[in-house]
């Protein structure tokens, strides 16, 4: 009797395992589906979002420009995002547009074009502080593009061209002034030595002859003519 009991017990356990393997559970059950739905809901609500906007802004120097901006944010606390505000996405979008107008409205056009990174950091800090009570974390703000009107683009191009021409004229005038000073110093050196003028003549003739083969009429020095006229008298 003692030898048969363990055998019966082993046979029963094997039958239970076989029945479990033959009839596996085909569904997650009610509680399992509830957990899946809740997990999916929290995954979606905490997924990072990006808000893209294109608005027209009047700058400090009364110039109307179109600015493209992107705000990257995520829901950090789903409870606050649902309880403290009706629509977190719409509210964040409107707040980003208002903040962009307020920040760029205090800047000149040149500052907007040159200080994009600083403007983006200021906007990020402002939006992050304002959306903290909504359970939203603003991770990044980017100013993608600043579109200028066509007439303003032409005016800026004409202004840049005029400034470049003015700088070119100033540079040319400075070069002429330096050249005239150098010629003045050279004339003073030549005046001290009359033979230097004749050597300069010969150097100039050598330069001309090297470039082009042509007949050159070389005038006689005036000193030689004066000596010949004086000998005749």
ZADO-1210 file (C-alpha; in nm, 4 decimals, padded with zeros to 6 digits):
<atoms>
<atom x="00.0000" y="00.0000" z="00.0000" code="UNK" pos="1"/>
<atom x="00.2814" y="00.2421" z="00.0794" code="UNK" pos="2"/>
<atom x="00.4478" y="00.1814" z="-00.2592" code="UNK" pos="3"/>
<atom x="00.1349" y="00.2536" z="-00.4672" code="UNK" pos="4"/>
<atom x="00.0439" y="00.5991" z="-00.3213" code="UNK" pos="5"/>
<atom x="00.3391" y="00.7964" z="-00.4647" code="UNK" pos="6"/>
<atom x="00.2760" y="00.6413" z="-00.8045" code="UNK" pos="7"/>
<atom x="-00.0870" y="00.7553" z="-00.8006" code="UNK" pos="8"/>
<atom x="00.0139" y="01.1025" z="-00.6919" code="UNK" pos="9"/>
<atom x="00.2679" y="01.1320" z="-00.9742" code="UNK" pos="10"/>
<atom x="00.0117" y="01.0111" z="-01.2259" code="UNK" pos="11"/>
<atom x="-00.2404" y="01.2708" z="-01.1072" code="UNK" pos="12"/>
<atom x="00.0084" y="01.5578" z="-01.1319" code="UNK" pos="13"/>
<atom x="00.1056" y="01.4526" z="-01.4827" code="UNK" pos="14"/>
<atom x="-00.2604" y="01.4505" z="-01.5848" code="UNK" pos="15"/>
<atom x="-00.3055" y="01.8028" z="-01.4470" code="UNK" pos="16"/>
<atom x="-00.0022" y="01.9284" z="-01.6417" code="UNK" pos="17"/>
<atom x="-00.1226" y="01.7614" z="-01.9609" code="UNK" pos="18"/>
<atom x="-00.4705" y="01.9115" z="-01.9206" code="UNK" pos="19"/>
<atom x="-00.3166" y="02.2563" z="-01.8642" code="UNK" pos="20"/>
<atom x="-00.1032" y="02.2230" z="-02.1761" code="UNK" pos="21"/>
<atom x="-00.3966" y="02.0978" z="-02.3824" code="UNK" pos="22"/>
<atom x="-00.6283" y="02.3833" z="-02.2727" code="UNK" pos="23"/>
<atom x="-00.4192" y="02.7044" z="-02.2517" code="UNK" pos="24"/>
<atom x="-00.5785" y="03.0382" z="-02.1747" code="UNK" pos="25"/>
<atom x="-00.6934" y="03.1991" z="-02.4987" code="UNK" pos="26"/>
<atom x="-00.7382" y="03.5563" z="-02.3646" code="UNK" pos="27"/>
<atom x="-00.5925" y="03.8091" z="-02.1228" code="UNK" pos="28"/>
<atom x="-00.9061" y="03.8344" z="-01.9201" code="UNK" pos="29"/>
<atom x="-01.0946" y="04.1411" z="-01.8040" code="UNK" pos="30"/>
<atom x="-00.8234" y="04.2670" z="-01.5670" code="UNK" pos="31"/>
<atom x="-00.5541" y="04.2059" z="-01.8254" code="UNK" pos="32"/>
<atom x="-00.7308" y="04.4162" z="-02.0874" code="UNK" pos="33"/>
<atom x="-00.7838" y="04.6951" z="-01.8341" code="UNK" pos="34"/>
<atom x="-00.4114" y="04.7044" z="-01.7631" code="UNK" pos="35"/>
<atom x="-00.3324" y="04.7112" z="-02.1362" code="UNK" pos="36"/>
<atom x="-00.5725" y="05.0010" z="-02.1992" code="UNK" pos="37"/>
<atom x="-00.4400" y="05.2015" z="-01.9029" code="UNK" pos="38"/>
<atom x="-00.0785" y="05.1428" z="-02.0110" code="UNK" pos="39"/>
<atom x="-00.1598" y="05.2484" z="-02.3653" code="UNK" pos="40"/>
<atom x="-00.3366" y="05.5612" z="-02.2374" code="UNK" pos="41"/>
<atom x="-00.0402" y="05.6706" z="-02.0257" code="UNK" pos="42"/>
<atom x="00.2012" y="05.5943" z="-02.3110" code="UNK" pos="43"/>
<atom x="00.0076" y="05.8162" z="-02.5497" code="UNK" pos="44"/>
<atom x="-00.0518" y="06.1008" z="-02.3068" code="UNK" pos="45"/>
<atom x="00.3139" y="06.1204" z="-02.2033" code="UNK" pos="46"/>
<atom x="00.4519" y="06.0926" z="-02.5579" code="UNK" pos="47"/>
<atom x="00.6605" y="06.3965" z="-02.6693" code="UNK" pos="48"/>
<atom x="00.4754" y="06.6398" z="-02.8980" code="UNK" pos="49"/>
<atom x="00.5928" y="06.9192" z="-03.1251" code="UNK" pos="50"/>
<atom x="00.3982" y="07.2352" z="-03.2012" code="UNK" pos="51"/>
<atom x="00.4748" y="07.4132" z="-03.5280" code="UNK" pos="52"/>
<atom x="00.3562" y="07.7678" z="-03.5868" code="UNK" pos="53"/>
<atom x="00.3944" y="08.0432" z="-03.8435" code="UNK" pos="54"/>
<atom x="00.2789" y="08.3875" z="-03.7314" code="UNK" pos="55"/>
<atom x="00.3276" y="08.7483" z="-03.8411" code="UNK" pos="56"/>
<atom x="00.5036" y="08.9767" z="-03.5954" code="UNK" pos="57"/>
<atom x="00.5545" y="09.3520" z="-03.5821" code="UNK" pos="58"/>
<atom x="00.9087" y="09.4187" z="-03.4636" code="UNK" pos="59"/>
<atom x="01.0291" y="09.7089" z="-03.2519" code="UNK" pos="60"/>
<atom x="01.1365" y="09.9053" z="-03.5609" code="UNK" pos="61"/>
<atom x="00.7874" y="09.8629" z="-03.7205" code="UNK" pos="62"/>
<atom x="00.8763" y="09.5840" z="-03.9657" code="UNK" pos="63"/>
<atom x="00.6240" y="09.3060" z="-04.0321" code="UNK" pos="64"/>
<atom x="00.7893" y="08.9637" z="-04.0598" code="UNK" pos="65"/>
<atom x="00.6654" y="08.6049" z="-04.0695" code="UNK" pos="66"/>
<atom x="00.8382" y="08.3774" z="-03.8183" code="UNK" pos="67"/>
<atom x="00.8360" y="07.9962" z="-03.8190" code="UNK" pos="68"/>
<atom x="00.8840" y="07.8423" z="-03.4747" code="UNK" pos="69"/>
<atom x="00.8743" y="07.4914" z="-03.3281" code="UNK" pos="70"/>
<atom x="00.8096" y="07.3993" z="-02.9633" code="UNK" pos="71"/>
<atom x="00.8929" y="07.0488" z="-02.8400" code="UNK" pos="72"/>
<atom x="00.7149" y="06.9470" z="-02.5200" code="UNK" pos="73"/>
<atom x="00.5985" y="06.6392" z="-02.3345" code="UNK" pos="74"/>
<atom x="00.3414" y="06.5669" z="-02.0662" code="UNK" pos="75"/>
<atom x="00.5393" y="06.5175" z="-01.7470" code="UNK" pos="76"/>
<atom x="00.2426" y="06.4738" z="-01.5118" code="UNK" pos="77"/>
<atom x="-00.0690" y="06.3297" z="-01.6738" code="UNK" pos="78"/>
<atom x="-00.2857" y="06.4023" z="-01.3687" code="UNK" pos="79"/>
<atom x="-00.2117" y="06.7757" z="-01.3774" code="UNK" pos="80"/>
<atom x="-00.2543" y="06.7849" z="-01.7557" code="UNK" pos="81"/>
<atom x="-00.6065" y="06.6409" z="-01.7230" code="UNK" pos="82"/>
<atom x="-00.7183" y="06.8087" z="-01.4004" code="UNK" pos="83"/>
<atom x="-00.5754" y="07.1619" z="-01.4252" code="UNK" pos="84"/>
<atom x="-00.6527" y="07.2419" z="-01.7898" code="UNK" pos="85"/>
<atom x="-00.9130" y="07.1463" z="-02.0478" code="UNK" pos="86"/>
<atom x="-00.6871" y="07.0969" z="-02.3518" code="UNK" pos="87"/>
<atom x="-00.3153" y="07.0956" z="-02.2832" code="UNK" pos="88"/>
<atom x="-00.2128" y="07.0861" z="-02.6514" code="UNK" pos="89"/>
<atom x="-00.4254" y="07.3833" z="-02.7545" code="UNK" pos="90"/>
<atom x="-00.3256" y="07.5836" z="-02.4477" code="UNK" pos="91"/>
<atom x="00.0442" y="07.5191" z="-02.5080" code="UNK" pos="92"/>
<atom x="00.0080" y="07.6220" z="-02.8724" code="UNK" pos="93"/>
<atom x="-00.1672" y="07.9483" z="-02.7879" code="UNK" pos="94"/>
<atom x="00.0792" y="08.0268" z="-02.5111" code="UNK" pos="95"/>
<atom x="00.3730" y="07.9629" z="-02.7463" code="UNK" pos="96"/>
<atom x="00.2289" y="08.1993" z="-03.0073" code="UNK" pos="97"/>
<atom x="00.1667" y="08.4713" z="-02.7509" code="UNK" pos="98"/>
<atom x="00.5130" y="08.4324" z="-02.6008" code="UNK" pos="99"/>
<atom x="00.6719" y="08.4475" z="-02.9457" code="UNK" pos="100"/>
<atom x="00.4894" y="08.7728" z="-03.0250" code="UNK" pos="101"/>
<atom x="00.5818" y="08.9271" z="-02.6900" code="UNK" pos="102"/>
<atom x="00.9498" y="08.8332" z="-02.7136" code="UNK" pos="103"/>
<atom x="01.0029" y="08.9306" z="-03.0769" code="UNK" pos="104"/>
<atom x="00.7990" y="09.2485" z="-03.0397" code="UNK" pos="105"/>
<atom x="01.0744" y="09.3930" z="-02.8203" code="UNK" pos="106"/>
<atom x="01.3506" y="09.3152" z="-03.0717" code="UNK" pos="107"/>
<atom x="01.4712" y="09.4966" z="-03.3816" code="UNK" pos="108"/>
<atom x="01.4901" y="09.3183" z="-03.7146" code="UNK" pos="109"/>
<atom x="01.8682" y="09.2920" z="-03.6951" code="UNK" pos="110"/>
<atom x="01.8454" y="09.1401" z="-03.3456" code="UNK" pos="111"/>
<atom x="01.5890" y="08.8832" z="-03.4614" code="UNK" pos="112"/>
<atom x="01.8115" y="08.7768" z="-03.7504" code="UNK" pos="113"/>
<atom x="02.1298" y="08.7534" z="-03.5422" code="UNK" pos="114"/>
<atom x="02.0125" y="08.6429" z="-03.1935" code="UNK" pos="115"/>
<atom x="01.7920" y="08.3431" z="-03.2719" code="UNK" pos="116"/>
<atom x="01.9504" y="08.1142" z="-03.0124" code="UNK" pos="117"/>
<atom x="01.9114" y="08.3668" z="-02.7318" code="UNK" pos="118"/>
<atom x="01.5486" y="08.4297" z="-02.8261" code="UNK" pos="119"/>
<atom x="01.4808" y="08.0533" z="-02.8302" code="UNK" pos="120"/>
<atom x="01.6342" y="08.0077" z="-02.4839" code="UNK" pos="121"/>
<atom x="01.4276" y="08.2962" z="-02.3411" code="UNK" pos="122"/>
<atom x="01.1105" y="08.1509" z="-02.4886" code="UNK" pos="123"/>
<atom x="01.1884" y="07.8055" z="-02.3509" code="UNK" pos="124"/>
<atom x="01.2402" y="07.9408" z="-02.0002" code="UNK" pos="125"/>
<atom x="00.9177" y="08.1445" z="-02.0143" code="UNK" pos="126"/>
<atom x="00.7075" y="07.8584" z="-02.1511" code="UNK" pos="127"/>
<atom x="00.8536" y="07.6067" z="-01.9087" code="UNK" pos="128"/>
<atom x="00.7655" y="07.8247" z="-01.6098" code="UNK" pos="129"/>
<atom x="00.4128" y="07.8903" z="-01.7392" code="UNK" pos="130"/>
<atom x="00.3316" y="07.5253" z="-01.8217" code="UNK" pos="131"/>
<atom x="00.4759" y="07.3788" z="-01.5028" code="UNK" pos="132"/>
<atom x="00.1344" y="07.3883" z="-01.3327" code="UNK" pos="133"/>
<atom x="-00.0146" y="07.1995" z="-01.6315" code="UNK" pos="134"/>
<atom x="00.2238" y="06.9060" z="-01.5913" code="UNK" pos="135"/>
<atom x="00.3948" y="06.9900" z="-01.9242" code="UNK" pos="136"/>
<atom x="00.7704" y="07.0060" z="-01.9749" code="UNK" pos="137"/>
<atom x="00.8933" y="07.2269" z="-02.2619" code="UNK" pos="138"/>
<atom x="01.2129" y="07.0623" z="-02.3779" code="UNK" pos="139"/>
<atom x="01.3184" y="07.2790" z="-02.6706" code="UNK" pos="140"/>
<atom x="01.2207" y="07.5856" z="-02.8738" code="UNK" pos="141"/>
<atom x="01.3564" y="07.6576" z="-03.2214" code="UNK" pos="142"/>
<atom x="01.3180" y="07.9619" z="-03.4495" code="UNK" pos="143"/>
<atom x="01.3312" y="07.7958" z="-03.7889" code="UNK" pos="144"/>
<atom x="01.2936" y="08.0803" z="-04.0361" code="UNK" pos="145"/>
<atom x="01.2256" y="08.4542" z="-04.0575" code="UNK" pos="146"/>
<atom x="01.0510" y="08.5551" z="-04.3796" code="UNK" pos="147"/>
<atom x="01.0808" y="08.9163" z="-04.4923" code="UNK" pos="148"/>
<atom x="00.8505" y="09.0956" z="-04.7379" code="UNK" pos="149"/>
<atom x="00.9763" y="09.1193" z="-05.0974" code="UNK" pos="150"/>
<atom x="00.9939" y="09.5003" z="-05.0910" code="UNK" pos="151"/>
<atom x="01.1960" y="09.4904" z="-04.7699" code="UNK" pos="152"/>
<atom x="01.4333" y="09.2359" z="-04.9212" code="UNK" pos="153"/>
<atom x="01.4929" y="09.4645" z="-05.2194" code="UNK" pos="154"/>
<atom x="01.5476" y="09.7649" z="-04.9934" code="UNK" pos="155"/>
<atom x="01.7952" y="09.5727" z="-04.7787" code="UNK" pos="156"/>
<atom x="01.9776" y="09.4505" z="-05.0894" code="UNK" pos="157"/>
<atom x="02.0022" y="09.8063" z="-05.2252" code="UNK" pos="158"/>
<atom x="02.1258" y="09.9301" z="-04.8875" code="UNK" pos="159"/>
<atom x="02.3901" y="09.6575" z="-04.8700" code="UNK" pos="160"/>
<atom x="02.5032" y="09.7326" z="-05.2255" code="UNK" pos="161"/>
<atom x="02.5284" y="10.1055" z="-05.1541" code="UNK" pos="162"/>
<atom x="02.7278" y="10.0453" z="-04.8353" code="UNK" pos="163"/>
<atom x="02.9676" y="09.8177" z="-05.0225" code="UNK" pos="164"/>
<atom x="03.0175" y="10.0761" z="-05.2970" code="UNK" pos="165"/>
<atom x="03.0818" y="10.3428" z="-05.0339" code="UNK" pos="166"/>
<atom x="03.3426" y="10.1232" z="-04.8646" code="UNK" pos="167"/>
<atom x="03.5036" y="10.0509" z="-05.2019" code="UNK" pos="168"/>
<atom x="03.5317" y="10.4235" z="-05.2764" code="UNK" pos="169"/>
<atom x="03.6824" y="10.4907" z="-04.9355" code="UNK" pos="170"/>
<atom x="03.9370" y="10.2140" z="-04.9862" code="UNK" pos="171"/>
<atom x="04.0232" y="10.3472" z="-05.3328" code="UNK" pos="172"/>
<atom x="04.0646" y="10.7025" z="-05.1949" code="UNK" pos="173"/>
<atom x="04.2935" y="10.5752" z="-04.9190" code="UNK" pos="174"/>
<atom x="04.5014" y="10.3941" z="-05.1798" code="UNK" pos="175"/>
<atom x="04.5332" y="10.7091" z="-05.3919" code="UNK" pos="176"/>
<atom x="04.6359" y="10.9077" z="-05.0864" code="UNK" pos="177"/>
<atom x="04.9031" y="10.6541" z="-04.9934" code="UNK" pos="178"/>
<atom x="05.0242" y="10.6458" z="-05.3528" code="UNK" pos="179"/>
<atom x="05.0490" y="11.0258" z="-05.3690" code="UNK" pos="180"/>
<atom x="05.2507" y="11.0316" z="-05.0473" code="UNK" pos="181"/>
<atom x="05.4855" y="10.7686" z="-05.1867" code="UNK" pos="182"/>
<atom x="05.5258" y="10.9692" z="-05.5095" code="UNK" pos="183"/>
<atom x="05.5979" y="11.2827" z="-05.3106" code="UNK" pos="184"/>
<atom x="05.8725" y="11.1056" z="-05.1175" code="UNK" pos="185"/>
<atom x="06.0119" y="10.9618" z="-05.4410" code="UNK" pos="186"/>
<atom x="06.0185" y="11.3063" z="-05.6066" code="UNK" pos="187"/>
<atom x="06.2073" y="11.4468" z="-05.3097" code="UNK" pos="188"/>
<atom x="06.4671" y="11.1701" z="-05.3429" code="UNK" pos="189"/>
<atom x="06.4982" y="11.2283" z="-05.7208" code="UNK" pos="190"/>
<atom x="06.5376" y="11.6050" z="-05.6691" code="UNK" pos="191"/>
<atom x="06.8397" y="11.5459" z="-05.4502" code="UNK" pos="192"/>
<atom x="07.0085" y="11.3448" z="-05.7301" code="UNK" pos="193"/>
<atom x="06.9460" y="11.4638" z="-06.0918" code="UNK" pos="194"/>
<atom x="07.0965" y="11.1446" z="-06.2350" code="UNK" pos="195"/>
<atom x="06.8230" y="10.9436" z="-06.0647" code="UNK" pos="196"/>
<atom x="06.5671" y="11.0918" z="-06.3037" code="UNK" pos="197"/>
<atom x="06.7627" y="10.9661" z="-06.6034" code="UNK" pos="198"/>
<atom x="06.7895" y="10.6217" z="-06.4459" code="UNK" pos="199"/>
<atom x="06.4142" y="10.6253" z="-06.3926" code="UNK" pos="200"/>
<atom x="06.3685" y="10.7052" z="-06.7632" code="UNK" pos="201"/>
<atom x="06.5825" y="10.4085" z="-06.8589" code="UNK" pos="202"/>
<atom x="06.3990" y="10.1787" z="-06.6207" code="UNK" pos="203"/>
<atom x="06.0652" y="10.2843" z="-06.7663" code="UNK" pos="204"/>
<atom x="06.1924" y="10.2215" z="-07.1222" code="UNK" pos="205"/>
<atom x="06.3131" y="09.8753" z="-07.0202" code="UNK" pos="206"/>
<atom x="05.9700" y="09.7915" z="-06.8791" code="UNK" pos="207"/>
<atom x="05.7921" y="09.9132" z="-07.1949" code="UNK" pos="208"/>
<atom x="06.0286" y="09.7248" z="-07.4256" code="UNK" pos="209"/>
<atom x="05.9778" y="09.4020" z="-07.2330" code="UNK" pos="210"/>
<atom x="05.6004" y="09.4173" z="-07.2723" code="UNK" pos="211"/>
<atom x="05.5675" y="09.5332" z="-07.6359" code="UNK" pos="212"/>
<atom x="05.8104" y="09.5578" z="-07.9254" code="UNK" pos="213"/>
<atom x="05.7667" y="09.9091" z="-08.0538" code="UNK" pos="214"/>
<atom x="05.9678" y="10.2117" z="-08.1629" code="UNK" pos="215"/>
<atom x="06.0265" y="10.4545" z="-07.8788" code="UNK" pos="216"/>
<atom x="06.1336" y="10.8150" z="-07.9267" code="UNK" pos="217"/>
<atom x="06.3608" y="10.8976" z="-07.6362" code="UNK" pos="218"/>
<atom x="06.3885" y="11.2725" z="-07.5678" code="UNK" pos="219"/>
<atom x="06.7280" y="11.4213" z="-07.5014" code="UNK" pos="220"/>
<atom x="06.7911" y="11.5485" z="-07.1525" code="UNK" pos="221"/>
<atom x="06.7302" y="11.9199" z="-07.1136" code="UNK" pos="222"/>
<atom x="07.0664" y="11.9653" z="-06.9426" code="UNK" pos="223"/>
<atom x="07.2483" y="11.8460" z="-07.2537" code="UNK" pos="224"/>
<atom x="07.0527" y="12.0920" z="-07.4725" code="UNK" pos="225"/>
<atom x="07.1327" y="12.3761" z="-07.2377" code="UNK" pos="226"/>
<atom x="07.5030" y="12.2884" z="-07.2457" code="UNK" pos="227"/>
<atom x="07.5031" y="12.2768" z="-07.6294" code="UNK" pos="228"/>
<atom x="07.3201" y="12.6102" z="-07.6563" code="UNK" pos="229"/>
<atom x="07.5608" y="12.7655" z="-07.4065" code="UNK" pos="230"/>
<atom x="07.8638" y="12.6415" z="-07.6072" code="UNK" pos="231"/>
<atom x="07.7353" y="12.7986" z="-07.9262" code="UNK" pos="232"/>
<atom x="07.6952" y="13.1329" z="-07.7588" code="UNK" pos="233"/>
</atoms>
